[in-house]
Amino acid sequence: MTKAELVAEISRKIGLEKKQVMDTVEALMDVVSTSLASGEPVYLRGFGSFIIKQRAAKTARNITQNTTIQLPPRKVPAFKPSKSLTVKVDKNNA
């Protein structure tokens, strides 16, 4: 599902204009992005958590030049679904 499809579906379900729903979705994404960028996780009870994971430094290979490079440690955003979401997805795909 794309963002446009998500907006259309929410608009249809709650009866708001697509513009209002799009603004709300954009605001949600902005708040989540800003929170994660500042190192603060976002918890949505019953849905899941947007968290920051720490990746360790590692050695990688550049296969075109046949050399190794050292990648520094880094932080990456991640999503951890709630138990109820996991059960719902598993139940619907069984």
C-alpha distances in whole Angstrom, upper triangle without the diagonal:
4,7,8,6,6,10,11,10,12,15,15,16,18,20,19,19,16,18,19,16,15,18,17,14,16,19,17,16,19,21,19,20,23,24,23,25,28,28,27,24,22,22,20,22,20,17,18,20,19,22,24,25,29,29,32,34,34,36,34,35,35,35,36,39,40,40,39,37,37,33,34,32,29,27,23,20,19,17,19,17,20,22,20,17,18,20,17,15,18,19,17,17,20
4,5,5,6,9,10,11,12,14,15,17,18,19,19,18,14,16,17,14,12,15,15,12,13,17,15,14,17,19,18,18,22,23,22,23,27,27,26,24,22,22,21,23,22,18,19,20,19,22,24,25,28,28,32,34,34,35,33,34,34,35,35,38,39,39,38,36,36,32,33,32,28,26,22,20,19,18,20,19,22,24,23,19,21,23,21,18,22,23,20,20,24
4,5,5,6,9,10,11,12,14,15,16,17,16,15,11,13,14,11,9,12,12,8,10,13,12,11,14,16,15,16,19,20,20,21,24,25,24,22,20,21,19,22,21,18,19,19,18,21,23,25,28,29,32,34,34,36,34,36,35,36,37,39,40,40,39,37,36,33,33,31,28,25,22,19,19,17,20,19,22,24,23,20,22,24,22,20,23,25,22,23,26
4,5,5,6,9,10,10,12,14,16,16,14,13,9,11,13,10,8,12,13,10,11,15,15,14,16,19,19,19,22,24,24,25,28,28,28,26,23,24,22,24,24,21,22,23,22,25,27,29,32,32,36,37,38,39,37,39,38,39,39,42,43,43,42,40,40,36,36,35,32,29,26,23,23,21,24,23,25,27,26,22,24,27,24,22,26,27,24,24,28
4,5,5,6,9,10,11,12,14,15,14,14,10,13,14,11,11,14,14,12,14,17,16,16,19,21,20,21,24,25,25,27,29,30,29,26,24,24,21,24,22,19,21,23,22,25,27,29,32,33,37,38,39,40,38,39,39,40,40,43,44,44,43,41,41,37,38,36,33,30,27,24,23,21,23,21,23,25,24,20,22,24,21,19,23,23,20,21,25
4,5,5,6,8,10,11,12,14,13,13,10,12,13,9,9,12,12,9,12,14,13,13,16,18,17,18,21,22,22,24,27,27,26,23,20,20,18,20,19,16,18,19,19,22,25,27,30,31,35,37,37,39,38,39,39,40,41,43,44,44,43,41,40,36,36,35,31,28,25,22,21,18,20,18,20,23,21,17,20,22,19,18,21,22,19,20,24
4,5,5,6,9,10,11,11,10,9,6,9,9,6,6,9,9,8,10,13,12,13,16,17,17,19,21,22,23,25,27,28,26,24,21,22,19,21,21,18,20,21,21,24,26,29,32,33,37,39,40,42,40,42,41,42,43,45,47,46,45,43,42,38,38,36,33,30,27,23,23,21,23,21,23,25,23,20,23,25,22,21,25,25,23,24,28
4,6,5,6,9,10,10,10,9,6,10,11,8,9,12,13,11,14,16,16,17,19,21,21,22,25,26,27,28,31,32,30,28,25,25,22,24,23,20,23,24,24,27,30,32,35,36,40,42,43,44,43,44,43,44,45,48,49,49,47,45,45,41,41,40,36,33,30,27,26,24,26,24,25,27,25,22,25,26,23,22,25,26,23,24,28
4,5,5,6,9,10,10,11,9,13,13,10,11,14,13,12,15,17,16,17,20,22,21,23,26,26,27,29,31,31,29,27,24,23,20,22,20,18,20,23,23,26,29,31,35,36,40,42,42,44,43,44,44,45,46,48,49,49,48,46,45,41,41,40,36,33,30,26,25,22,24,21,22,24,22,19,22,23,19,19,22,22,19,21,24
4,5,5,6,8,8,9,8,11,10,7,9,12,11,10,13,15,14,15,18,19,19,21,23,24,25,27,29,29,27,25,21,21,18,19,18,16,19,21,21,25,28,30,34,35,39,41,42,45,43,45,45,46,47,49,50,50,48,46,45,41,41,39,35,32,29,25,24,22,23,21,21,23,21,18,22,23,19,19,23,23,21,23,26
4,6,6,5,5,6,6,9,8,6,9,12,11,11,14,16,16,17,20,21,21,23,25,26,27,29,31,32,30,28,24,24,21,22,22,20,23,24,24,28,31,33,37,38,42,44,45,47,46,47,47,48,49,51,52,52,51,48,48,44,43,42,38,35,32,28,27,25,26,24,25,27,25,22,25,26,23,23,27,26,24,26,29
4,6,5,7,9,9,12,12,10,13,15,15,15,18,19,19,20,23,24,24,26,29,29,30,32,34,35,33,30,27,26,23,24,22,21,24,26,27,30,33,36,39,40,44,46,47,49,48,49,49,50,50,53,54,54,52,51,50,46,46,44,40,37,34,31,29,27,28,25,26,28,25,22,25,26,22,23,26,25,23,25,28
4,6,8,11,11,14,13,11,14,16,15,15,18,19,18,20,23,23,23,26,28,28,29,32,33,34,31,29,25,24,20,21,19,18,22,24,25,29,32,34,38,39,43,46,47,49,47,49,49,50,51,54,55,54,53,51,50,46,46,43,40,37,33,30,28,25,26,23,23,25,22,20,23,23,20,21,24,23,21,23,26
4,6,9,10,13,11,9,13,15,13,14,17,18,17,20,22,22,23,25,27,27,29,31,32,33,30,28,24,23,20,21,20,19,22,24,25,29,32,35,38,40,44,46,48,50,49,51,51,52,53,55,56,56,54,52,50,47,46,44,40,37,34,30,29,26,27,24,24,26,23,21,25,25,22,23,27,26,24,26,29
4,7,9,12,10,10,13,15,14,15,18,19,19,21,23,24,25,27,29,29,31,33,34,35,33,31,27,27,23,24,23,23,26,28,28,32,35,37,41,43,46,49,50,52,51,52,52,53,54,57,58,57,56,53,52,49,48,46,42,39,36,32,32,29,30,28,28,30,27,25,28,29,25,26,30,29,26,29,32
4,6,8,7,7,10,11,11,13,15,16,16,19,21,21,23,25,26,27,29,30,32,33,31,29,26,26,22,24,24,23,25,27,27,30,33,36,39,41,45,47,48,51,49,51,51,52,53,55,56,56,54,52,51,47,46,44,40,37,34,31,30,28,29,27,28,30,27,26,29,30,27,27,31,31,28,31,34
4,5,5,6,9,10,11,13,14,16,17,19,20,21,23,25,26,27,29,30,32,34,32,30,27,27,24,26,26,25,27,28,28,31,34,37,40,41,45,47,48,50,49,50,50,51,51,54,55,54,53,51,50,46,46,44,40,37,34,31,31,29,31,29,30,32,30,28,31,32,29,29,33,32,30,32,35
4,5,5,6,9,10,10,12,14,15,16,18,20,21,22,24,26,27,28,30,31,30,28,25,26,23,26,25,23,25,26,25,29,31,34,37,38,42,44,45,47,45,47,46,47,47,50,51,51,50,47,47,43,43,41,37,34,31,28,28,26,28,27,28,31,29,26,29,30,27,27,31,31,28,30,33
4,5,5,6,9,10,10,12,14,15,16,18,20,21,22,24,26,27,29,30,29,28,25,26,24,26,27,24,26,27,26,29,31,34,37,38,42,43,45,46,45,46,46,47,47,49,51,50,49,47,46,42,42,40,36,34,31,28,28,27,29,28,29,32,30,28,31,33,30,29,33,34,31,33,36
4,5,5,6,9,10,11,12,14,15,17,18,20,21,23,24,26,27,29,27,26,23,24,21,24,24,22,24,25,24,27,30,33,36,38,41,43,45,47,45,47,47,48,49,51,52,51,50,47,46,43,42,40,36,33,30,27,28,26,28,27,28,31,29,26,30,31,29,28,32,33,30,32,36
4,5,5,6,9,10,10,12,14,15,17,18,20,21,23,24,26,27,25,24,21,21,19,21,21,19,21,22,21,25,27,30,33,35,39,41,42,44,43,45,44,46,46,49,50,49,48,45,44,40,40,38,34,31,28,25,25,23,25,23,24,27,25,23,26,28,25,25,29,29,27,29,32
4,5,5,6,8,10,11,12,14,15,16,18,20,21,22,24,26,24,23,20,22,19,22,23,20,21,22,21,24,26,29,32,33,37,38,40,42,40,42,41,43,43,45,47,46,45,42,41,38,37,35,32,29,26,23,23,22,24,23,25,28,26,24,27,29,26,25,29,30,28,29,33
4,6,5,6,9,10,10,12,14,15,16,18,20,21,22,24,23,22,19,21,19,22,23,21,22,22,20,24,25,29,31,33,37,38,40,42,41,43,42,44,44,46,48,47,45,43,41,38,37,35,31,28,26,23,24,22,25,25,26,29,28,25,28,30,28,28,31,32,30,32,35
4,5,5,6,9,10,11,12,14,15,16,18,20,21,23,21,20,17,18,16,19,20,18,19,19,18,21,23,27,30,32,35,37,39,42,41,43,42,44,45,47,48,47,45,42,41,37,36,34,30,27,25,21,22,20,22,22,23,26,24,22,25,27,25,25,29,30,28,30,33
4,5,5,6,9,10,11,12,14,15,17,18,20,21,20,18,15,16,15,18,18,16,17,17,16,19,21,24,27,29,33,35,36,38,37,39,39,41,42,44,45,44,42,39,38,34,34,32,28,25,22,19,19,17,20,19,20,24,23,20,23,25,23,22,26,27,25,27,30
4,5,5,6,9,10,10,12,14,15,16,18,20,19,18,16,18,17,20,21,18,19,18,16,19,21,24,26,28,32,33,35,37,36,38,37,39,40,42,43,42,40,38,36,33,32,30,26,23,21,18,19,18,21,21,23,26,25,23,25,28,26,25,29,30,28,29,33
4,5,5,6,9,10,10,12,14,15,17,18,17,16,14,16,15,19,20,18,18,17,16,18,20,23,26,28,32,34,35,38,37,39,39,41,42,44,45,43,42,39,37,33,32,30,26,23,21,18,19,18,21,21,22,26,25,23,26,28,27,26,30,31,30,31,35
4,5,5,6,9,10,11,12,14,16,17,15,14,11,13,12,15,17,14,14,14,12,15,17,21,24,26,30,32,34,36,35,38,38,40,41,43,44,42,40,37,36,32,31,28,25,21,19,16,16,15,17,17,19,22,22,19,22,25,23,23,26,28,27,28,31
4,6,5,6,8,10,11,12,14,15,14,13,11,13,13,17,18,15,15,13,11,14,15,19,21,23,27,29,30,33,32,34,34,36,37,39,40,39,37,34,32,29,28,26,22,19,16,13,14,13,16,17,19,22,22,20,22,25,24,23,26,28,27,27,31
4,6,5,6,8,10,10,12,14,13,14,12,15,15,19,21,18,17,16,13,15,16,19,22,24,27,29,31,33,33,35,35,37,38,39,40,39,37,34,32,29,27,25,22,19,17,14,16,16,19,20,22,25,25,23,25,28,27,26,30,32,30,31,35
4,5,5,6,9,10,11,12,11,11,9,12,13,16,19,17,16,14,11,13,15,18,21,23,27,29,31,34,34,36,37,39,40,41,42,40,38,35,33,29,28,25,22,18,17,14,15,15,18,19,20,24,24,22,24,27,26,26,29,31,30,31,34
4,6,5,6,9,10,11,9,8,7,10,11,14,17,14,13,10,8,10,11,15,18,20,24,26,28,31,31,33,34,36,38,39,40,38,35,32,31,27,25,23,19,16,14,10,12,11,14,15,17,21,21,19,21,24,24,23,26,28,28,28,31
4,5,5,6,9,10,10,10,9,13,14,18,20,17,15,13,9,11,11,14,17,19,22,24,26,29,28,31,31,34,35,36,37,35,33,30,28,24,22,20,17,13,12,9,11,12,16,17,19,23,24,22,23,27,26,25,28,30,30,30,33
4,6,5,6,9,9,10,10,14,16,19,22,19,17,15,12,12,12,16,18,20,23,25,27,30,30,33,33,36,37,38,39,37,34,31,29,25,23,21,17,14,14,12,14,15,18,20,22,25,26,24,26,29,29,28,31,33,33,33,36
4,5,5,6,5,7,7,11,13,16,19,17,15,12,9,10,10,14,16,19,22,24,27,30,30,33,34,37,38,39,39,37,35,31,29,25,23,20,17,14,13,11,13,14,16,18,19,23,24,22,24,27,27,27,29,32,32,32,35
4,5,5,5,6,7,11,14,17,19,17,14,11,8,7,7,10,13,15,19,21,23,26,27,30,30,33,35,35,36,34,31,28,26,22,20,17,14,10,9,7,10,11,14,16,18,22,23,21,23,26,26,25,28,30,30,31,33
4,5,7,9,11,15,17,21,23,21,18,15,11,10,9,12,13,15,18,20,23,26,26,29,29,32,33,34,35,32,30,26,24,20,18,16,13,10,10,9,12,14,17,20,22,25,27,25,26,30,30,29,31,34,34,34,37
4,6,9,11,15,18,21,24,22,19,15,13,11,10,13,14,17,20,21,24,27,28,31,32,35,36,37,37,35,32,29,26,22,20,17,14,11,12,11,14,16,18,21,23,26,28,26,28,31,31,31,33,36,36,36,39
4,7,10,13,16,19,22,20,17,13,11,8,7,10,11,14,17,19,22,26,26,30,31,34,36,36,36,34,31,27,25,21,18,15,12,9,10,10,12,14,16,19,20,24,26,24,25,29,29,29,31,33,34,34,36
4,7,10,13,16,19,17,15,11,9,8,8,11,13,17,20,22,25,29,29,33,34,37,39,39,39,37,34,31,28,24,22,19,16,12,13,11,12,13,15,17,18,21,23,22,23,27,27,27,29,32,32,33,35
4,7,10,13,15,14,11,7,6,5,7,10,13,16,19,22,25,28,29,32,34,36,38,39,39,37,34,31,28,25,22,19,16,12,12,9,10,10,11,13,14,18,19,18,19,23,23,23,25,28,28,29,31
4,7,10,13,11,9,6,5,7,10,13,16,19,23,25,28,31,31,35,36,38,40,41,41,39,36,34,31,27,26,22,19,15,14,11,11,10,10,12,12,16,17,16,18,21,21,21,24,26,26,27,29
4,6,9,8,6,4,6,8,12,15,18,21,24,28,30,33,33,36,38,40,42,43,43,41,39,36,34,30,28,25,22,18,17,13,12,10,9,10,10,13,14,13,15,18,18,19,21,23,24,25,27
4,6,5,5,6,8,11,15,17,21,24,27,30,32,35,35,38,40,41,43,45,45,43,41,38,36,32,31,28,25,21,19,15,14,11,10,9,9,12,12,11,14,16,16,17,20,21,21,23,25
4,5,6,8,11,14,17,19,23,26,29,32,34,37,38,41,42,44,46,48,47,46,43,41,38,35,33,30,27,24,22,18,16,13,11,10,7,10,10,10,13,14,15,16,19,19,20,22,24
4,6,9,13,15,19,21,25,27,30,34,35,38,38,41,42,44,46,48,47,46,44,41,39,36,35,31,29,25,23,19,17,13,11,9,6,8,6,7,10,11,11,13,15,16,17,19,21
4,7,10,13,17,19,22,24,28,31,32,35,35,38,39,40,42,44,44,43,41,39,37,33,32,29,26,23,20,16,14,10,9,6,5,8,7,6,9,11,11,11,14,16,16,18,20
4,7,10,13,15,19,21,24,27,29,32,32,35,36,38,40,42,41,40,37,35,33,30,29,25,23,19,17,13,10,7,6,4,4,8,9,8,9,12,13,13,15,17,18,19,21
4,6,10,12,16,18,21,25,26,30,30,33,34,36,38,40,39,38,35,33,31,27,26,22,19,16,14,10,8,6,5,6,7,11,12,11,12,16,16,16,18,21,21,22,24
4,7,10,13,16,19,22,24,27,27,30,32,34,36,37,37,35,33,30,28,24,23,20,17,13,11,7,6,5,6,9,11,14,16,14,15,18,19,18,20,23,23,24,26
4,7,10,13,16,19,21,25,25,28,30,32,34,35,35,33,30,28,25,22,20,17,14,10,8,6,5,6,7,11,13,16,18,16,17,20,21,21,22,25,26,26,28
4,7,10,13,16,18,22,22,26,27,30,32,33,32,30,27,24,22,18,16,13,10,6,6,5,6,9,10,14,16,19,21,20,20,24,25,23,25,28,29,28,31
4,6,10,13,15,19,19,23,25,27,30,30,30,28,24,22,19,16,14,11,8,6,5,6,7,10,11,15,17,19,22,21,20,24,25,24,25,28,29,28,30
4,6,10,12,16,17,21,23,26,28,28,28,25,22,19,16,13,11,7,6,5,6,9,10,13,14,18,21,23,26,24,23,27,29,27,28,31,32,31,33
4,7,9,12,14,17,19,22,25,25,24,22,18,16,13,10,9,5,5,6,7,10,11,15,16,20,22,24,27,26,24,28,30,28,28,32,33,31,33
4,6,10,12,16,19,21,24,24,23,20,16,14,11,9,7,5,7,9,11,14,15,18,19,23,26,27,31,29,27,31,33,31,31,35,36,34,36
4,7,10,13,16,19,22,21,20,17,13,11,7,6,5,4,7,11,13,16,18,21,23,26,29,31,34,32,31,34,36,34,34,38,38,37,38
4,6,10,13,16,19,18,17,14,10,9,6,5,7,8,10,13,15,18,19,23,24,27,30,32,35,33,31,35,36,34,34,38,38,36,38
4,7,10,13,16,15,13,10,7,6,5,6,9,11,13,16,18,21,22,25,27,30,33,35,38,36,34,37,39,36,36,40,40,38,39
4,7,9,12,12,11,9,6,5,6,7,10,12,14,17,18,21,22,25,27,30,33,35,38,35,33,37,38,35,35,39,39,36,38
4,6,9,9,7,6,4,6,9,10,14,16,18,21,21,24,25,28,30,33,36,38,40,38,36,39,40,37,37,41,41,38,40
4,6,6,6,5,6,7,11,12,15,18,19,22,22,25,26,29,31,34,38,39,42,39,37,41,41,38,39,42,42,39,41
4,6,5,7,8,11,14,15,19,21,22,25,24,27,28,31,33,35,39,41,43,40,38,41,42,39,39,42,42,39,41
4,6,8,11,12,16,17,21,23,24,27,26,29,30,33,35,38,41,43,45,42,41,44,44,41,41,45,44,41,43
4,6,9,11,15,16,20,23,24,27,27,30,32,35,37,40,43,45,47,45,43,46,47,43,44,47,47,44,46
4,7,10,14,16,19,22,24,27,27,30,31,34,36,39,43,44,47,44,42,45,46,43,43,47,46,43,45
4,7,10,13,16,19,21,25,25,29,30,33,35,38,42,43,46,43,41,45,46,43,43,47,46,44,45
4,7,10,13,16,18,22,22,26,27,31,32,35,39,40,43,41,39,42,44,41,41,44,44,42,43
4,6,10,13,15,19,20,23,25,28,30,34,37,39,42,39,38,41,42,39,40,44,44,41,43
4,6,10,12,16,17,21,23,27,28,32,35,37,40,38,36,40,41,38,39,43,43,41,42
4,7,9,12,14,17,19,23,25,29,32,34,36,34,33,37,38,35,36,40,40,38,40
4,6,10,12,16,18,22,24,28,31,33,36,34,33,36,38,35,36,40,40,39,41
4,7,10,14,16,19,21,25,27,30,33,31,30,33,35,33,34,37,38,36,38
4,7,10,13,16,19,22,25,28,30,28,28,31,32,30,32,35,35,34,36
4,7,10,13,15,19,22,24,27,25,25,28,29,28,29,33,33,32,34
4,6,10,13,16,19,22,24,22,22,26,26,24,26,29,29,29,31
4,7,10,13,16,19,21,19,19,23,23,22,24,27,27,26,29
4,7,10,13,16,18,16,15,19,20,18,20,23,23,23,25
4,6,10,13,14,12,12,16,16,15,17,20,20,20,22
4,7,9,12,10,10,13,14,13,15,18,19,19,21
4,7,8,6,6,10,11,10,12,15,15,16,18
4,5,5,6,9,10,11,12,14,16,17,18
4,6,5,6,9,10,11,12,14,15,16
4,5,5,6,9,10,10,12,14,15
4,5,5,6,8,10,11,12,14
4,5,5,6,8,10,11,12
4,6,5,6,9,10,11
4,6,5,6,9,10
4,5,5,6,9
4,6,5,6
4,6,5
4,6
4
